[in-house]
Amino acid sequence: MKKIWQRMLQVFVGSDELRVWQTHDRFGRNWWHAFDPLSGHYNSTDDEALMRAWIERRYYQ
């Protein structure tokens, strides 16, 4: 299922750039999502600092 989701994102994004977006759940919490089409990795968290750290680890190694 995860691979299907990643492939769908890749089709919609249409570029090799990191895609980051925010959603809200039914309890009003903010969720951060990121997809890296070059590696196929996807991340989701409700903590902005954790998302920033994930991005930095992926791009500033």
mmCIF file of the C-alpha atoms, coordinates in Angstrom:
data_MODEL
# 
_entry.id   MODEL 
# 
loop_
_atom_site.group_PDB 
_atom_site.id 
_atom_site.type_symbol 
_atom_site.label_atom_id 
_atom_site.label_alt_id 
_atom_site.label_comp_id 
_atom_site.label_asym_id 
_atom_site.label_entity_id 
_atom_site.label_seq_id 
_atom_site.pdbx_PDB_ins_code 
_atom_site.Cartn_x 
_atom_site.Cartn_y 
_atom_site.Cartn_z 
_atom_site.occupancy 
_atom_site.B_iso_or_equiv 
_atom_site.pdbx_formal_charge 
_atom_site.auth_seq_id 
_atom_site.auth_comp_id 
_atom_site.auth_asym_id 
_atom_site.auth_atom_id 
_atom_site.pdbx_PDB_model_num 
ATOM 1  C CA . MET A 1 1  ? 0.000   0.000  0.000   1.00 0.00 ? 1  MET A CA 1 
ATOM 2  C CA . LYS A 1 2  ? 2.834   2.405  0.850   1.00 0.00 ? 2  LYS A CA 1 
ATOM 3  C CA . LYS A 1 3  ? 4.410   1.935  -2.588  1.00 0.00 ? 3  LYS A CA 1 
ATOM 4  C CA . ILE A 1 4  ? 1.078   2.645  -4.280  1.00 0.00 ? 4  ILE A CA 1 
ATOM 5  C CA . TRP A 1 5  ? 0.723   5.862  -2.265  1.00 0.00 ? 5  TRP A CA 1 
ATOM 6  C CA . GLN A 1 6  ? 4.269   6.916  -3.158  1.00 0.00 ? 6  GLN A CA 1 
ATOM 7  C CA . ARG A 1 7  ? 3.689   6.226  -6.839  1.00 0.00 ? 7  ARG A CA 1 
ATOM 8  C CA . MET A 1 8  ? 0.456   8.244  -6.811  1.00 0.00 ? 8  MET A CA 1 
ATOM 9  C CA . LEU A 1 9  ? 2.289   11.140 -5.205  1.00 0.00 ? 9  LEU A CA 1 
ATOM 10 C CA . GLN A 1 10 ? 5.029   10.900 -7.786  1.00 0.00 ? 10 GLN A CA 1 
ATOM 11 C CA . VAL A 1 11 ? 2.499   11.095 -10.605 1.00 0.00 ? 11 VAL A CA 1 
ATOM 12 C CA . PHE A 1 12 ? 0.791   14.137 -9.092  1.00 0.00 ? 12 PHE A CA 1 
ATOM 13 C CA . VAL A 1 13 ? 3.982   15.929 -8.119  1.00 0.00 ? 13 VAL A CA 1 
ATOM 14 C CA . GLY A 1 14 ? 5.650   15.374 -11.490 1.00 0.00 ? 14 GLY A CA 1 
ATOM 15 C CA . SER A 1 15 ? 9.098   16.579 -10.442 1.00 0.00 ? 15 SER A CA 1 
ATOM 16 C CA . ASP A 1 16 ? 12.150  15.418 -8.547  1.00 0.00 ? 16 ASP A CA 1 
ATOM 17 C CA . GLU A 1 17 ? 11.785  18.091 -5.860  1.00 0.00 ? 17 GLU A CA 1 
ATOM 18 C CA . LEU A 1 18 ? 10.895  17.338 -2.277  1.00 0.00 ? 18 LEU A CA 1 
ATOM 19 C CA . ARG A 1 19 ? 7.180   17.841 -1.692  1.00 0.00 ? 19 ARG A CA 1 
ATOM 20 C CA . VAL A 1 20 ? 6.021   18.985 1.761   1.00 0.00 ? 20 VAL A CA 1 
ATOM 21 C CA . TRP A 1 21 ? 2.423   19.665 2.748   1.00 0.00 ? 21 TRP A CA 1 
ATOM 22 C CA . GLN A 1 22 ? 0.257   20.014 5.810   1.00 0.00 ? 22 GLN A CA 1 
ATOM 23 C CA . THR A 1 23 ? -3.106  18.472 6.678   1.00 0.00 ? 23 THR A CA 1 
ATOM 24 C CA . HIS A 1 24 ? -5.394  18.574 9.696   1.00 0.00 ? 24 HIS A CA 1 
ATOM 25 C CA . ASP A 1 25 ? -7.025  15.596 11.360  1.00 0.00 ? 25 ASP A CA 1 
ATOM 26 C CA . ARG A 1 26 ? -10.528 15.481 12.785  1.00 0.00 ? 26 ARG A CA 1 
ATOM 27 C CA . PHE A 1 27 ? -9.189  16.551 16.197  1.00 0.00 ? 27 PHE A CA 1 
ATOM 28 C CA . GLY A 1 28 ? -7.651  19.729 14.760  1.00 0.00 ? 28 GLY A CA 1 
ATOM 29 C CA . ARG A 1 29 ? -4.053  18.549 14.953  1.00 0.00 ? 29 ARG A CA 1 
ATOM 30 C CA . ASN A 1 30 ? -1.690  19.651 12.210  1.00 0.00 ? 30 ASN A CA 1 
ATOM 31 C CA . TRP A 1 31 ? 0.140   16.896 10.334  1.00 0.00 ? 31 TRP A CA 1 
ATOM 32 C CA . TRP A 1 32 ? 3.211   17.410 8.198   1.00 0.00 ? 32 TRP A CA 1 
ATOM 33 C CA . HIS A 1 33 ? 3.860   15.143 5.224   1.00 0.00 ? 33 HIS A CA 1 
ATOM 34 C CA . ALA A 1 34 ? 6.876   14.942 2.962   1.00 0.00 ? 34 ALA A CA 1 
ATOM 35 C CA . PHE A 1 35 ? 7.664   12.875 -0.098  1.00 0.00 ? 35 PHE A CA 1 
ATOM 36 C CA . ASP A 1 36 ? 11.058  12.603 -1.746  1.00 0.00 ? 36 ASP A CA 1 
ATOM 37 C CA . PRO A 1 37 ? 10.536  11.345 -5.322  1.00 0.00 ? 37 PRO A CA 1 
ATOM 38 C CA . LEU A 1 38 ? 14.254  10.726 -5.840  1.00 0.00 ? 38 LEU A CA 1 
ATOM 39 C CA . SER A 1 39 ? 14.479  8.189  -3.038  1.00 0.00 ? 39 SER A CA 1 
ATOM 40 C CA . GLY A 1 40 ? 10.811  7.209  -2.821  1.00 0.00 ? 40 GLY A CA 1 
ATOM 41 C CA . HIS A 1 41 ? 10.751  7.985  0.900   1.00 0.00 ? 41 HIS A CA 1 
ATOM 42 C CA . TYR A 1 42 ? 7.647   9.360  2.579   1.00 0.00 ? 42 TYR A CA 1 
ATOM 43 C CA . ASN A 1 43 ? 7.388   10.799 6.089   1.00 0.00 ? 43 ASN A CA 1 
ATOM 44 C CA . SER A 1 44 ? 4.448   11.976 8.171   1.00 0.00 ? 44 SER A CA 1 
ATOM 45 C CA . THR A 1 45 ? 4.457   13.514 11.653  1.00 0.00 ? 45 THR A CA 1 
ATOM 46 C CA . ASP A 1 46 ? 2.454   15.893 13.810  1.00 0.00 ? 46 ASP A CA 1 
ATOM 47 C CA . ASP A 1 47 ? 5.673   17.549 15.012  1.00 0.00 ? 47 ASP A CA 1 
ATOM 48 C CA . GLU A 1 48 ? 7.078   20.305 12.803  1.00 0.00 ? 48 GLU A CA 1 
ATOM 49 C CA . ALA A 1 49 ? 10.520  20.073 14.425  1.00 0.00 ? 49 ALA A CA 1 
ATOM 50 C CA . LEU A 1 50 ? 10.698  16.344 13.650  1.00 0.00 ? 50 LEU A CA 1 
ATOM 51 C CA . MET A 1 51 ? 9.748   17.022 10.037  1.00 0.00 ? 51 MET A CA 1 
ATOM 52 C CA . ARG A 1 52 ? 12.453  19.677 9.750   1.00 0.00 ? 52 ARG A CA 1 
ATOM 53 C CA . ALA A 1 53 ? 14.996  17.248 11.211  1.00 0.00 ? 53 ALA A CA 1 
ATOM 54 C CA . TRP A 1 54 ? 13.943  14.539 8.720   1.00 0.00 ? 54 TRP A CA 1 
ATOM 55 C CA . ILE A 1 55 ? 14.347  16.969 5.823   1.00 0.00 ? 55 ILE A CA 1 
ATOM 56 C CA . GLU A 1 56 ? 17.745  18.112 7.062   1.00 0.00 ? 56 GLU A CA 1 
ATOM 57 C CA . ARG A 1 57 ? 18.962  14.524 7.450   1.00 0.00 ? 57 ARG A CA 1 
ATOM 58 C CA . ARG A 1 58 ? 17.860  13.734 3.901   1.00 0.00 ? 58 ARG A CA 1 
ATOM 59 C CA . TYR A 1 59 ? 19.321  16.813 2.224   1.00 0.00 ? 59 TYR A CA 1 
ATOM 60 C CA . TYR A 1 60 ? 22.202  18.001 4.343   1.00 0.00 ? 60 TYR A CA 1 
ATOM 61 C CA . GLN A 1 61 ? 24.090  14.759 4.981   1.00 0.00 ? 61 GLN A CA 1 
# 
